[in-house]
């Protein structure tokens, strides 16, 4: 079974907040979103390094600001 996409996790968190679910539920969703974002960013950064992308450092800094 595939992991949920970042978009799906953001939407699930949005719905949880809108529905007034418990903070524990929202916290779990937020943790899933953070974990999935870290995996996404790490794989993206690896690809950028493998291809010697000239804006690597700037893009990595954007990732750090998001988290």
Secondary structure, DSSP 8 states (H G I E B T S, - for coil): -----HHHHHHHHHHHHHTT--HHHHHHHHHHHHHHHHHHHHHHHHHHHHTT-TTHHHHHHHHHHH-
